[in-house]
Amino acid sequence: MALSPLNCTRCGAALRDEPTDGLIRCSHCGQNHVFKPPAPAPPPTLAAVTSTHLAWKVPVIALGAILVVGVAASVMLRSRPAPSSTSGNSAGAEGPGDPSVSYKAGEAVDVYWNSSWWPGTIKTVLGEGRYRIGYDGWGSSWDEDVTPRRLRRRSAAR
């Protein structure tokens, strides 16, 4: 076993690296120095092994969970209708619907938004060719005021 450089405590001379019978003798002044090899480290306990092995896993698992939630939120936000503006006007007033058709409150309709038809319900007839609609399966924060150009009657087959 090679030791790190040791010096004699009496004269300061370098000591040789290998002990004899547990002693290291200074070749310069003859002073004996007791050599005790370091005790072997105790084997790690199960708790120490577990905490050491989990130490890197916890942040990685947390980061993975954050990524999964972020991706899921991103997908959900892309697939839902845009919220109405604060003025009650819809973001896109024009659509392929028929402007001459009128609707009643409670009627099931499809609402044109972002080049797609979304299932909805007429909540209120506002007059002047405008309707307050709610998207089926979405909260009231997504309700919009729309014109018939963005509406069509929902057939029973859909």
N, C-alpha and C positions, 0 to 999 in steps of 0.2 A: 504494500500500500504506500503510495507516494504521498508525502505530506507537503503542505505549503511551507515555504522557507520559515524556519524558526531561528531565533537568536537566543543565546545564553542570557539568563537574567542577571548573572554576576558580571561577566566581562563583555557581553554583547557580540561575541564571536558567533558565526553561523554554526548551527548544529546539523549533524548528518541526519538524513531523512529516515533511516530505519532504526526503530527501537530494538533493544536487546533486553529480554526479560522484563519488558514493560518500562525500561529506562532508556533515556537518551543522555549520553555522556558528552559533555563539551570536550572537544579534542584540544582546546587551548588551555582551559583552566582546570578541567577535571570535574566540574560541578555536574551532579546528576540531576536530571529533570525527569519527573514521573510522567510517563506517557499513558493516558487512558484513551483508548480508541472510543470514538463516539458510539453511543448506544444505538442499535438499529432502531429505526422509526417504527412505532407500533403500527400494526396493520390498520387501515382505515375502517372506521365503523360503517355500518350500513347507512346510517343517517348522513355521514360525511360523503360517502360515495354517491348517494342519491342526490344530495344538495349540490355536489360538484357537477354531476352529470346533468342536473336540471338547470344549473345556472345559465347555460347558454340557450336552453330550450325555451324558457319562459319568454324572453324578449322575441325570439323567433316566432313562437306560437302567437304572441300578441300582435306582431307585425303581420303575420298571415291572416289573422282575424280582421285586422283593420283593412287589409287589401280586399278581402272577400266582401266585407260590408260596403266598402267604397265602390267596388265593381257592381254589386247588386243595386246600390242606390243609383249609380250612373245608368244602368240598364232601365231601371224603373222610370227615371226622369225622362229618358229619351222616348219611352213608349207611351207616355200619358199626354193628354191634351194640355196645351199651354193655358196658364191662368188668364182670366179676363183682366183687363186693365181696370184701374180704379174708377174711371169715368163710366163704366158699364158698357162701353163699346167693345166689340170683339176685335181681335187682331186682324182678321181677314173677313171683311164683310161680303165679299163676292165668292160665289161657289156655283156648282152646276145645278142647284135646285131650281124649281119652278117658282118665280116670283108671284104668280097669280093664285097659287094655292094658299088656303087659310087653314089654320090648325086650332084645336081646342085645348084648354088646360087638361093635363093628365094624359094626353095622347102620346103614344110611343112613336118616336121618330129616330132617324139616323141624322147625325150632325156632321157636316163636312168640316174637317179641320186638318190642315197640313197634308193635303192630297189623299186623305183617308176618310172613310165614313165611320163614325163612332156611335154606338147605341146611346140614346138619351130619352128624356121625357120633357114635354112642355110643362113647365111649372106655372107660368103666368102668361096671359096674353097682355102685352103692354100697350097695344094699339099702334096705329100708324105703321102697320106691317112689321112690328117687332115682337119678339117672344123671348121670355126668360126661360132658358133650358138648363137642365141638370144632366150631367153625364152619368149613365148607369154604372154603379160600382165605385164612383168617385165622390168625395166629400163636396159639400156646398161651396167650398172655396174655389171650385172649378166651374161653377155655374157661369153662364154667359148670356148676354143679350144679343140675339142674332136676327137676321132677316130671313125670309123664306128661301133666298138664294143658297143658304147653307143648310137647308132642311129637306128631308124627304120622308114620306110615310114609311114606316117599317112594315114589311110584309111578314106574314106568319111563318114563312119558310126560313127567315133569317134568324 
